[in-house]
Each structure stands twice: as C-alpha cells, then as structure tokens.
Amino acid sequence: MSVEATTERVLRLLALLQRRPSWTAAELAAELKVTDRSVRRDVERLRALGYPVHATAGVGGGYQLGAGTRLPPLLLDDEEAIATAVSLRMASGGTVAGAGEAALRALAKLDQVMPARLRAEVRAVHGATDTLVGPGVQIDAELLVTLARACRDAVRVRFRYAGRDGGERERTVEPVRMVTTGRRWYLMARDVDRDDWRTFRLDRMHELAATTWRFRPREHPDPVAYVQRSVTEAPYRYLARVRVHARPDRVRELVPPQVGRVEDDRDGWCVLVVGGENLDWLAAQVARLGFEAEVLEPPELREAAARLARRLAAMAGTG
C-alpha cells in the first residue's frame, strides 16, 4: 500500500476516534475496511505523532483518544468547522471576555485552511446574525483576520484611513499588534511613509489589503502601553494630571483604559492622566470618582473645579 493511502487511512482513524469516546478494534476495522492488525499498526502511528490513544483489553475494551500533555492537531468535519469558525468570530468581536486575542489567532489559522464552500457558509451565518452587546464599535471579521495574518507573517498592509478631519488618505504600514479596549480595536504599526510608530482605529480603515511585501520585525514599544498613551492623550485639546488619594487598582476599576491612564505614586496616592476637549467636563469626571484629589496640571483645571464647586453649592442651597 502506498504512503499516501496509509496516511489517508490514519487520518480517517483519527477522525473516528474524535467522533465518539470509545471504539472496539473490530468496529474500527469494519469502518476502515482493514484487519485488526492494521488498526493496531495505525494506532501506533498516531501515538508516534503525539496522539494519546489508550487501549483497554477484555470484554467491552477498545481504543479511546485521551488527553495528553500538549494539544495535537484536530480534525473537524464540515459542521464542526462551521460551528467553530462562527464561535471564534463572535469571540474575536469581544462577546467572550478575555478570549478575543486567542480566538482571533485560531480564526486566522482555521480560515487559512478552510475550503471556500465552508468559508461561504460561515460568512452567511455571520451576516445573518446580530449580537446584543454593550456600546462599542463593530469591526468586520474579515478585516480582523487579514490584520491577524499580516501581524503573524510580518507582511505590510495598505488601506484608506479616515482622519478626525473627515478626510481619507492611503496608508501603508508594517503591523505589529492589535489592541482592544473592549469598545474599540486599535492597530499599532510602523507607518512606512512617516517612518514612525502610529496607532490606527480599525473602524476607520477602508479597503484594507495585505501586500506581498514582507518586512523584518524591529524593536518596538510595548503595544498595550503605546496604544493606551495614544488614545488617552494624543487626540485631546487638554491633558490633565491629577493626584488622587486612592490605590491605583481602585482608580483603574473606575476609569476605563481608553479614558485615562493611572500611574503609581506614593503614600496611598496615584496620578490619573486623562484627556478631554472641555475643562469643565474633566473637572466633573474627576470629582465623580469620589476621592480627594489635587490638580497638578493644567492650572486652568483648578479654575474649572472652582466653577464646578460653586455650581454644586448653589444647587445644594449653601452658596
């Protein structure tokens, strides 16, 4: 028998073992149309590849695929592949807490080897399904998969990007990492034309396409810290630094990472860095935390806090 035929039979054996908990040697031989001896040889081949196939002798015994020290490759039938891909798409969109990044990597792998007919089925299910989630920006799964592959393979991508002024420009970047804040997705990448690191919102990307140009990965800032600094500081007219009399972890529970950055200080204090377009709004946001606070900068924020105090005193009838 040829190597190709043997390999195909071993893969069929693996699929059978994954289909149900236990098989007898006779049942497997009948399914594969081979002898019991061939089944035993194929089981040994699977074990050599790292699949923990357990054998039980006697009446009611047989073969069972067990759990090992590492996860070997899985074989999925059409229905399983569709169900897995749909679930991964939902998880990559943030509907499963903490699973987005791992789901996206798995989805990229599955999408790469999935037949076109199954990929069309997955897109049909995804297109006909709405998910009730909290406020946030929905990102097309195809865009996520394309960027995930580009980050993994170190391939440049090209897209049109809508700026805050409403205009669109073509950008070519070397992607490093995607970061999600729970409400939005961001890409940290090196902008080829500007020769510098940049943060891009995925919901502002259009006509995304991966190129055939591979790049050599280089040293880069920590993606999470870089994106957080970009989204909490760069876009705003005012940048406030306020000392807050509370533990950093307590303030982080109240201030989402896309809104402000919390720095450790000393003696039970921390420093909150938060940006905004309006000083009165910033003063109100700091006051609503409910902690003792000291404005470090800008000085105008102290004036805004004084105005807020006068309004609150007048509202309470004590002004």
SEKOLMAR-877680 format. One record per residue (C-alpha): residue number from 1; residue in three letters; x, y, z. Coordinates in steps of 0.001 Angstrom, whole numbers, plus 500000, padded with zeros to 6 digits. Layout:
@vexlum:NUM mitor:ALA c1:X c2:Y c3:Z .
...
END
This chain:
@vexlum:1 mitor:MET c1:500000 c2:500000 c3:500000 .
@vexlum:2 mitor:SER c1:501303 c2:503497 c3:499136 .
@vexlum:3 mitor:VAL c1:502359 c2:506050 c3:501714 .
@vexlum:4 mitor:GLU c1:499518 c2:508326 c3:500589 .
@vexlum:5 mitor:ALA c1:496920 c2:505600 c3:501168 .
@vexlum:6 mitor:THR c1:498346 c2:504775 c3:504592 .
@vexlum:7 mitor:THR c1:498356 c2:508452 c3:505579 .
@vexlum:8 mitor:GLU c1:494751 c2:508839 c3:504429 .
@vexlum:9 mitor:ARG c1:493705 c2:505789 c3:506465 .
@vexlum:10 mitor:VAL c1:495477 c2:507045 c3:509582 .
@vexlum:11 mitor:LEU c1:493703 c2:510387 c3:509259 .
@vexlum:12 mitor:ARG c1:490379 c2:508574 c3:508888 .
@vexlum:13 mitor:LEU c1:491202 c2:506590 c3:512033 .
@vexlum:14 mitor:LEU c1:491922 c2:509811 c3:513897 .
@vexlum:15 mitor:ALA c1:488608 c2:511289 c3:512742 .
@vexlum:16 mitor:LEU c1:486771 c2:508208 c3:514003 .
@vexlum:17 mitor:LEU c1:488477 c2:508352 c3:517408 .
@vexlum:18 mitor:GLN c1:487498 c2:512014 c3:517726 .
@vexlum:19 mitor:ARG c1:483902 c2:511268 c3:516793 .
@vexlum:20 mitor:ARG c1:482941 c2:509243 c3:519881 .
@vexlum:21 mitor:PRO c1:484532 c2:508237 c3:523234 .
@vexlum:22 mitor:SER c1:485373 c2:504565 c3:522547 .
@vexlum:23 mitor:TRP c1:485707 c2:502056 c3:519693 .
@vexlum:24 mitor:THR c1:486455 c2:498337 c3:519609 .
@vexlum:25 mitor:ALA c1:489143 c2:497098 c3:517265 .
@vexlum:26 mitor:ALA c1:486519 c2:495220 c3:515257 .
@vexlum:27 mitor:GLU c1:484400 c2:498349 c3:514817 .
@vexlum:28 mitor:LEU c1:487366 c2:500381 c3:513618 .
@vexlum:29 mitor:ALA c1:488455 c2:497607 c3:511266 .
@vexlum:30 mitor:ALA c1:484950 c2:497468 c3:509786 .
@vexlum:31 mitor:GLU c1:484806 c2:501242 c3:509319 .
@vexlum:32 mitor:LEU c1:488243 c2:501361 c3:507696 .
@vexlum:33 mitor:LYS c1:487810 c2:498064 c3:505793 .
@vexlum:34 mitor:VAL c1:491096 c2:496676 c3:507113 .
@vexlum:35 mitor:THR c1:492206 c2:493949 c3:509530 .
@vexlum:36 mitor:ASP c1:492532 c2:494306 c3:513304 .
@vexlum:37 mitor:ARG c1:496293 c2:494091 c3:512837 .
@vexlum:38 mitor:SER c1:496230 c2:497127 c3:510534 .
@vexlum:39 mitor:VAL c1:494228 c2:499023 c3:513132 .
@vexlum:40 mitor:ARG c1:496877 c2:498264 c3:515768 .
@vexlum:41 mitor:ARG c1:499652 c2:499484 c3:513452 .
@vexlum:42 mitor:ASP c1:497765 c2:502700 c3:512676 .
@vexlum:43 mitor:VAL c1:497167 c2:503305 c3:516366 .
@vexlum:44 mitor:GLU c1:500922 c2:503062 c3:516914 .
@vexlum:45 mitor:ARG c1:501462 c2:505590 c3:514123 .
@vexlum:46 mitor:LEU c1:499092 c2:508017 c3:515842 .
@vexlum:47 mitor:ARG c1:500895 c2:507541 c3:519150 .
@vexlum:48 mitor:ALA c1:504216 c2:508284 c3:517444 .
@vexlum:49 mitor:LEU c1:502703 c2:511589 c3:516247 .
@vexlum:50 mitor:GLY c1:501777 c2:512540 c3:519815 .
@vexlum:51 mitor:TYR c1:498154 c2:511422 c3:519993 .
@vexlum:52 mitor:PRO c1:497451 c2:509654 c3:523331 .
@vexlum:53 mitor:VAL c1:495435 c2:506631 c3:522167 .
@vexlum:54 mitor:HIS c1:494524 c2:504401 c3:525131 .
@vexlum:55 mitor:ALA c1:493791 c2:500686 c3:524711 .
@vexlum:56 mitor:THR c1:491700 c2:498570 c3:527092 .
@vexlum:57 mitor:ALA c1:491797 c2:494768 c3:526887 .
@vexlum:58 mitor:GLY c1:488964 c2:492328 c3:527570 .
@vexlum:59 mitor:VAL c1:485230 c2:492370 c3:527018 .
@vexlum:60 mitor:GLY c1:483981 c2:495887 c3:526408 .
@vexlum:61 mitor:GLY c1:487530 c2:497112 c3:525808 .
@vexlum:62 mitor:GLY c1:488761 c2:499058 c3:522851 .
@vexlum:63 mitor:TYR c1:490513 c2:502258 c3:521846 .
@vexlum:64 mitor:GLN c1:489958 c2:505711 c3:523245 .
@vexlum:65 mitor:LEU c1:491562 c2:509047 c3:522399 .
@vexlum:66 mitor:GLY c1:492748 c2:510613 c3:525639 .
@vexlum:67 mitor:ALA c1:494206 c2:513901 c3:526808 .
@vexlum:68 mitor:GLY c1:497958 c2:514389 c3:526582 .
@vexlum:69 mitor:THR c1:500489 c2:516938 c3:527760 .
@vexlum:70 mitor:ARG c1:500007 c2:519068 c3:524645 .
@vexlum:71 mitor:LEU c1:497221 c2:519650 c3:522163 .
@vexlum:72 mitor:PRO c1:497784 c2:517770 c3:518896 .
@vexlum:73 mitor:PRO c1:496130 c2:518855 c3:515622 .
@vexlum:74 mitor:LEU c1:492382 c2:518261 c3:515463 .
@vexlum:75 mitor:LEU c1:490328 c2:517013 c3:512541 .
@vexlum:76 mitor:LEU c1:486984 c2:518765 c3:512068 .
@vexlum:77 mitor:ASP c1:484119 c2:517698 c3:509855 .
@vexlum:78 mitor:ASP c1:482145 c2:520317 c3:507906 .
@vexlum:79 mitor:GLU c1:479589 c2:521032 c3:510635 .
@vexlum:80 mitor:GLU c1:482254 c2:521221 c3:513350 .
@vexlum:81 mitor:ALA c1:484399 c2:523581 c3:511256 .
@vexlum:82 mitor:ILE c1:481460 c2:525919 c3:510613 .
@vexlum:83 mitor:ALA c1:480396 c2:525922 c3:514275 .
@vexlum:84 mitor:THR c1:483969 c2:526576 c3:515426 .
@vexlum:85 mitor:ALA c1:484536 c2:529418 c3:512958 .
@vexlum:86 mitor:VAL c1:481250 c2:531115 c3:513853 .
@vexlum:87 mitor:SER c1:482064 c2:530871 c3:517567 .
@vexlum:88 mitor:LEU c1:485557 c2:532260 c3:517012 .
@vexlum:89 mitor:ARG c1:484194 c2:535181 c3:515009 .
@vexlum:90 mitor:MET c1:481859 c2:536065 c3:517866 .
@vexlum:91 mitor:ALA c1:484653 c2:535724 c3:520434 .
@vexlum:92 mitor:SER c1:487063 c2:537833 c3:518367 .
@vexlum:93 mitor:GLY c1:484462 c2:540594 c3:518372 .
@vexlum:94 mitor:GLY c1:484594 c2:540812 c3:522138 .
@vexlum:95 mitor:THR c1:481486 c2:538849 c3:523119 .
@vexlum:96 mitor:VAL c1:483602 c2:536400 c3:525163 .
@vexlum:97 mitor:ALA c1:485553 c2:538240 c3:527858 .
@vexlum:98 mitor:GLY c1:489308 c2:537741 c3:527593 .
@vexlum:99 mitor:ALA c1:489076 c2:535410 c3:524598 .
@vexlum:100 mitor:GLY c1:489316 c2:537912 c3:521763 .
@vexlum:101 mitor:GLU c1:493032 c2:537704 c3:521006 .
@vexlum:102 mitor:ALA c1:493318 c2:533913 c3:521227 .
@vexlum:103 mitor:ALA c1:490097 c2:533496 c3:519230 .
@vexlum:104 mitor:LEU c1:491474 c2:535762 c3:516536 .
@vexlum:105 mitor:ARG c1:494666 c2:533727 c3:516198 .
@vexlum:106 mitor:ALA c1:492664 c2:530499 c3:515995 .
@vexlum:107 mitor:LEU c1:490272 c2:532034 c3:513463 .
@vexlum:108 mitor:ALA c1:493190 c2:533098 c3:511262 .
@vexlum:109 mitor:LYS c1:494535 c2:529540 c3:511249 .
@vexlum:110 mitor:LEU c1:491144 c2:527976 c3:510550 .
@vexlum:111 mitor:ASP c1:490249 c2:530479 c3:507841 .
@vexlum:112 mitor:GLN c1:493533 c2:529775 c3:506062 .
@vexlum:113 mitor:VAL c1:492800 c2:526063 c3:505530 .
@vexlum:114 mitor:MET c1:489001 c2:526105 c3:505308 .
@vexlum:115 mitor:PRO c1:487550 c2:525193 c3:501883 .
@vexlum:116 mitor:ALA c1:485832 c2:528028 c3:500019 .
@vexlum:117 mitor:ARG c1:482420 c2:526378 c3:500288 .
@vexlum:118 mitor:LEU c1:482664 c2:526231 c3:504096 .
@vexlum:119 mitor:ARG c1:484012 c2:529783 c3:504299 .
@vexlum:120 mitor:ALA c1:480916 c2:530946 c3:502416 .
@vexlum:121 mitor:GLU c1:478679 c2:529118 c3:504904 .
@vexlum:122 mitor:VAL c1:480413 c2:530801 c3:507836 .
@vexlum:123 mitor:ARG c1:480020 c2:534245 c3:506269 .
@vexlum:124 mitor:ALA c1:476347 c2:533558 c3:505606 .
@vexlum:125 mitor:VAL c1:475732 c2:532667 c3:509258 .
@vexlum:126 mitor:HIS c1:477742 c2:535650 c3:510453 .
@vexlum:127 mitor:GLY c1:475911 c2:538000 c3:508087 .
@vexlum:128 mitor:ALA c1:472509 c2:536819 c3:509275 .
@vexlum:129 mitor:THR c1:473290 c2:537120 c3:512992 .
@vexlum:130 mitor:ASP c1:473126 c2:540112 c3:515313 .
@vexlum:131 mitor:THR c1:474580 c2:540116 c3:518807 .
@vexlum:132 mitor:LEU c1:473145 c2:542191 c3:521627 .
@vexlum:133 mitor:VAL c1:476187 c2:543759 c3:523273 .
@vexlum:134 mitor:GLY c1:477067 c2:546941 c3:525101 .
@vexlum:135 mitor:PRO c1:478022 c2:550181 c3:523320 .
@vexlum:136 mitor:GLY c1:481037 c2:549780 c3:521109 .
@vexlum:137 mitor:VAL c1:482243 c2:549741 c3:517533 .
@vexlum:138 mitor:GLN c1:481643 c2:546605 c3:515472 .
@vexlum:139 mitor:ILE c1:484618 c2:545513 c3:513353 .
@vexlum:140 mitor:ASP c1:484319 c2:543378 c3:510238 .
@vexlum:141 mitor:ALA c1:485701 c2:539914 c3:510931 .
@vexlum:142 mitor:GLU c1:487440 c2:539759 c3:507537 .
@vexlum:143 mitor:LEU c1:489428 c2:542871 c3:508441 .
@vexlum:144 mitor:LEU c1:490440 c2:541302 c3:511755 .
@vexlum:145 mitor:VAL c1:491554 c2:538084 c3:510069 .
@vexlum:146 mitor:THR c1:493569 c2:539941 c3:507417 .
@vexlum:147 mitor:LEU c1:495364 c2:542025 c3:510045 .
@vexlum:148 mitor:ALA c1:495963 c2:538994 c3:512267 .
@vexlum:149 mitor:ARG c1:497669 c2:537168 c3:509393 .
@vexlum:150 mitor:ALA c1:499718 c2:540241 c3:508485 .
@vexlum:151 mitor:CYS c1:500931 c2:540616 c3:512095 .
@vexlum:152 mitor:ARG c1:501783 c2:536918 c3:512243 .
@vexlum:153 mitor:ASP c1:503553 c2:536782 c3:508859 .
@vexlum:154 mitor:ALA c1:505222 c2:540239 c3:509053 .
@vexlum:155 mitor:VAL c1:503550 c2:541450 c3:505851 .
@vexlum:156 mitor:ARG c1:502826 c2:545080 c3:505015 .
@vexlum:157 mitor:VAL c1:499207 c2:546145 c3:504626 .
@vexlum:158 mitor:ARG c1:497664 c2:549035 c3:502700 .
@vexlum:159 mitor:PHE c1:494378 c2:550772 c3:503489 .
@vexlum:160 mitor:ARG c1:492493 c2:554047 c3:503302 .
@vexlum:161 mitor:TYR c1:492228 c2:555755 c3:506678 .
@vexlum:162 mitor:ALA c1:489637 c2:558317 c3:507754 .
@vexlum:163 mitor:GLY c1:491204 c2:561023 c3:509895 .
@vexlum:164 mitor:ARG c1:489498 c2:563110 c3:512563 .
@vexlum:165 mitor:ASP c1:489097 c2:565902 c3:509988 .
@vexlum:166 mitor:GLY c1:486916 c2:563632 c3:507843 .
@vexlum:167 mitor:GLY c1:489431 c2:563237 c3:505029 .
@vexlum:168 mitor:GLU c1:490750 c2:559861 c3:503861 .
@vexlum:169 mitor:ARG c1:494359 c2:559072 c3:502987 .
@vexlum:170 mitor:GLU c1:496079 c2:555909 c3:501820 .
@vexlum:171 mitor:ARG c1:498440 c2:554431 c3:504398 .
@vexlum:172 mitor:THR c1:500990 c2:551631 c3:504105 .
@vexlum:173 mitor:VAL c1:502105 c2:550156 c3:507415 .
@vexlum:174 mitor:GLU c1:504058 c2:547321 c3:508985 .
@vexlum:175 mitor:PRO c1:501597 c2:545880 c3:511555 .
@vexlum:176 mitor:VAL c1:502825 c2:544683 c3:514939 .
@vexlum:177 mitor:ARG c1:499856 c2:544078 c3:517199 .
@vexlum:178 mitor:MET c1:496143 c2:544697 c3:517613 .
@vexlum:179 mitor:VAL c1:494885 c2:546001 c3:520949 .
@vexlum:180 mitor:THR c1:491264 c2:546126 c3:522078 .
@vexlum:181 mitor:THR c1:489928 c2:548297 c3:524865 .
@vexlum:182 mitor:GLY c1:486597 c2:546471 c3:524957 .
@vexlum:183 mitor:ARG c1:484854 c2:549236 c3:522988 .
@vexlum:184 mitor:ARG c1:487269 c2:549761 c3:520130 .
@vexlum:185 mitor:TRP c1:490043 c2:547933 c3:518269 .
@vexlum:186 mitor:TYR c1:493379 c2:549570 c3:517501 .
@vexlum:187 mitor:LEU c1:496391 c2:548577 c3:515413 .
@vexlum:188 mitor:MET c1:499912 c2:549500 c3:516436 .
@vexlum:189 mitor:ALA c1:502080 c2:549645 c3:513324 .
@vexlum:190 mitor:ARG c1:505036 c2:551412 c3:511784 .
@vexlum:191 mitor:ASP c1:503881 c2:553934 c3:509194 .
@vexlum:192 mitor:VAL c1:506133 c2:553389 c3:506184 .
@vexlum:193 mitor:ASP c1:505773 c2:556914 c3:504744 .
@vexlum:194 mitor:ARG c1:506280 c2:558669 c3:508085 .
@vexlum:195 mitor:ASP c1:508895 c2:556179 c3:509327 .
@vexlum:196 mitor:ASP c1:507407 c2:556208 c3:512817 .
@vexlum:197 mitor:TRP c1:505098 c2:554224 c3:515082 .
@vexlum:198 mitor:ARG c1:501397 c2:555021 c3:514828 .
@vexlum:199 mitor:THR c1:498059 c2:553891 c3:516274 .
@vexlum:200 mitor:PHE c1:495122 c2:553276 c3:513930 .
@vexlum:201 mitor:ARG c1:491478 c2:552682 c3:514790 .
@vexlum:202 mitor:LEU c1:490200 c2:549652 c3:512909 .
@vexlum:203 mitor:ASP c1:486733 c2:551153 c3:512415 .
@vexlum:204 mitor:ARG c1:488342 c2:553981 c3:510398 .
@vexlum:205 mitor:MET c1:490083 c2:551593 c3:507972 .
@vexlum:206 mitor:HIS c1:488673 c2:551000 c3:504500 .
@vexlum:207 mitor:GLU c1:489772 c2:548939 c3:501500 .
@vexlum:208 mitor:LEU c1:492308 c2:547019 c3:503575 .
@vexlum:209 mitor:ALA c1:494588 c2:544689 c3:501621 .
@vexlum:210 mitor:ALA c1:497666 c2:542688 c3:502541 .
@vexlum:211 mitor:THR c1:500614 c2:543180 c3:500186 .
@vexlum:212 mitor:THR c1:503264 c2:540644 c3:499200 .
@vexlum:213 mitor:TRP c1:505998 c2:542786 c3:500794 .
@vexlum:214 mitor:ARG c1:507498 c2:541109 c3:503873 .
@vexlum:215 mitor:PHE c1:509339 c2:543196 c3:506423 .
@vexlum:216 mitor:ARG c1:511900 c2:542394 c3:509082 .
@vexlum:217 mitor:PRO c1:510388 c2:542874 c3:512562 .
@vexlum:218 mitor:ARG c1:512230 c2:545505 c3:514585 .
@vexlum:219 mitor:GLU c1:512312 c2:546642 c3:518192 .
@vexlum:220 mitor:HIS c1:509088 c2:548411 c3:519105 .
@vexlum:221 mitor:PRO c1:507348 c2:549954 c3:522123 .
@vexlum:222 mitor:ASP c1:505056 c2:547847 c3:524258 .
@vexlum:223 mitor:PRO c1:501842 c2:547754 c3:522155 .
@vexlum:224 mitor:VAL c1:499394 c2:547978 c3:525073 .
@vexlum:225 mitor:ALA c1:501181 c2:550896 c3:526742 .
@vexlum:226 mitor:TYR c1:501706 c2:552672 c3:523414 .
@vexlum:227 mitor:VAL c1:498073 c2:552365 c3:522346 .
@vexlum:228 mitor:GLN c1:496795 c2:553440 c3:525746 .
@vexlum:229 mitor:ARG c1:499005 c2:556525 c3:525727 .
@vexlum:230 mitor:SER c1:497869 c2:557351 c3:522191 .
@vexlum:231 mitor:VAL c1:494139 c2:557036 c3:522843 .
@vexlum:232 mitor:THR c1:494142 c2:558809 c3:526232 .
@vexlum:233 mitor:GLU c1:496436 c2:561728 c3:525382 .
@vexlum:234 mitor:ALA c1:497058 c2:562492 c3:521729 .
@vexlum:235 mitor:PRO c1:493518 c2:563241 c3:520451 .
@vexlum:236 mitor:TYR c1:492541 c2:565831 c3:523064 .
@vexlum:237 mitor:ARG c1:492875 c2:569597 c3:523490 .
@vexlum:238 mitor:TYR c1:493622 c2:569329 c3:527218 .
@vexlum:239 mitor:LEU c1:495710 c2:566776 c3:529086 .
@vexlum:240 mitor:ALA c1:495156 c2:566693 c3:532832 .
@vexlum:241 mitor:ARG c1:497340 c2:565189 c3:535543 .
@vexlum:242 mitor:VAL c1:495590 c2:564802 c3:538883 .
@vexlum:243 mitor:ARG c1:496840 c2:563211 c3:542117 .
@vexlum:244 mitor:VAL c1:494123 c2:561027 c3:543559 .
@vexlum:245 mitor:HIS c1:494046 c2:559790 c3:547157 .
@vexlum:246 mitor:ALA c1:493277 c2:556143 c3:546353 .
@vexlum:247 mitor:ARG c1:495062 c2:552952 c3:545401 .
@vexlum:248 mitor:PRO c1:495907 c2:552683 c3:541680 .
@vexlum:249 mitor:ASP c1:493932 c2:549457 c3:541266 .
@vexlum:250 mitor:ARG c1:490842 c2:551106 c3:542786 .
@vexlum:251 mitor:VAL c1:491025 c2:554014 c3:540346 .
@vexlum:252 mitor:ARG c1:491610 c2:551645 c3:537421 .
@vexlum:253 mitor:GLU c1:488345 c2:549918 c3:538323 .
@vexlum:254 mitor:LEU c1:486530 c2:553235 c3:537807 .
@vexlum:255 mitor:VAL c1:488461 c2:554643 c3:534841 .
@vexlum:256 mitor:PRO c1:488466 c2:552525 c3:531636 .
@vexlum:257 mitor:PRO c1:491867 c2:552210 c3:529933 .
@vexlum:258 mitor:GLN c1:490617 c2:554058 c3:526834 .
@vexlum:259 mitor:VAL c1:489632 c2:557036 c3:529013 .
@vexlum:260 mitor:GLY c1:492614 c2:557544 c3:531314 .
@vexlum:261 mitor:ARG c1:495949 c2:556193 c3:532472 .
@vexlum:262 mitor:VAL c1:496719 c2:555571 c3:536148 .
@vexlum:263 mitor:GLU c1:500301 c2:555876 c3:537414 .
@vexlum:264 mitor:ASP c1:501578 c2:554680 c3:540773 .
@vexlum:265 mitor:ASP c1:502581 c2:557381 c3:543228 .
@vexlum:266 mitor:ARG c1:503278 c2:557055 c3:546983 .
@vexlum:267 mitor:ASP c1:501627 c2:557090 c3:550412 .
@vexlum:268 mitor:GLY c1:498304 c2:555764 c3:549126 .
@vexlum:269 mitor:TRP c1:498079 c2:558215 c3:546229 .
@vexlum:270 mitor:CYS c1:498202 c2:557714 c3:542450 .
@vexlum:271 mitor:VAL c1:498302 c2:560003 c3:539425 .
@vexlum:272 mitor:LEU c1:495445 c2:559991 c3:536919 .
@vexlum:273 mitor:VAL c1:496282 c2:561161 c3:533391 .
@vexlum:274 mitor:VAL c1:493166 c2:561942 c3:531367 .
@vexlum:275 mitor:GLY c1:492438 c2:563971 c3:528256 .
@vexlum:276 mitor:GLY c1:489392 c2:565939 c3:527166 .
@vexlum:277 mitor:GLU c1:488108 c2:568752 c3:524986 .
@vexlum:278 mitor:ASN c1:486403 c2:570603 c3:527843 .
@vexlum:279 mitor:LEU c1:487893 c2:571538 c3:531220 .
@vexlum:280 mitor:ASP c1:484510 c2:571641 c3:532956 .
@vexlum:281 mitor:TRP c1:483858 c2:568080 c3:531793 .
@vexlum:282 mitor:LEU c1:487279 c2:566982 c3:533073 .
@vexlum:283 mitor:ALA c1:486649 c2:568553 c3:536483 .
@vexlum:284 mitor:ALA c1:483284 c2:566788 c3:536749 .
@vexlum:285 mitor:GLN c1:484790 c2:563419 c3:535771 .
@vexlum:286 mitor:VAL c1:487500 c2:563686 c3:538433 .
@vexlum:287 mitor:ALA c1:485001 c2:564826 c3:541076 .
@vexlum:288 mitor:ARG c1:482630 c2:561941 c3:540405 .
@vexlum:289 mitor:LEU c1:485347 c2:559441 c3:541371 .
@vexlum:290 mitor:GLY c1:484626 c2:560411 c3:544954 .
@vexlum:291 mitor:PHE c1:488240 c2:560674 c3:546137 .
@vexlum:292 mitor:GLU c1:490326 c2:563542 c3:547476 .
@vexlum:293 mitor:ALA c1:492220 c2:564982 c3:544515 .
@vexlum:294 mitor:GLU c1:494924 c2:567545 c3:543753 .
@vexlum:295 mitor:VAL c1:495275 c2:569119 c3:540294 .
@vexlum:296 mitor:LEU c1:498866 c2:569005 c3:539036 .
@vexlum:297 mitor:GLU c1:498219 c2:570400 c3:535545 .
@vexlum:298 mitor:PRO c1:496948 c2:572323 c3:533748 .
@vexlum:299 mitor:PRO c1:496315 c2:575313 c3:536087 .
@vexlum:300 mitor:GLU c1:493086 c2:576072 c3:534208 .
@vexlum:301 mitor:LEU c1:491624 c2:572830 c3:535564 .
@vexlum:302 mitor:ARG c1:491715 c2:574309 c3:539075 .
@vexlum:303 mitor:GLU c1:489556 c2:577196 c3:537832 .
@vexlum:304 mitor:ALA c1:487135 c2:574720 c3:536265 .
@vexlum:305 mitor:ALA c1:486987 c2:572793 c3:539555 .
@vexlum:306 mitor:ALA c1:486198 c2:576051 c3:541411 .
@vexlum:307 mitor:ARG c1:483356 c2:576802 c3:538969 .
@vexlum:308 mitor:LEU c1:482003 c2:573280 c3:539500 .
@vexlum:309 mitor:ALA c1:482171 c2:573740 c3:543286 .
@vexlum:310 mitor:ARG c1:480189 c2:576988 c3:543075 .
@vexlum:311 mitor:ARG c1:477519 c2:575368 c3:540914 .
@vexlum:312 mitor:LEU c1:477193 c2:572417 c3:543300 .
@vexlum:313 mitor:ALA c1:476996 c2:574715 c3:546315 .
@vexlum:314 mitor:ALA c1:474266 c2:576748 c3:544615 .
@vexlum:315 mitor:MET c1:472397 c2:573554 c3:543722 .
@vexlum:316 mitor:ALA c1:472566 c2:572442 c3:547361 .
@vexlum:317 mitor:GLY c1:471372 c2:575866 c3:548556 .
@vexlum:318 mitor:THR c1:474551 c2:576552 c3:550532 .
@vexlum:319 mitor:GLY c1:476235 c2:579036 c3:548224 .
END
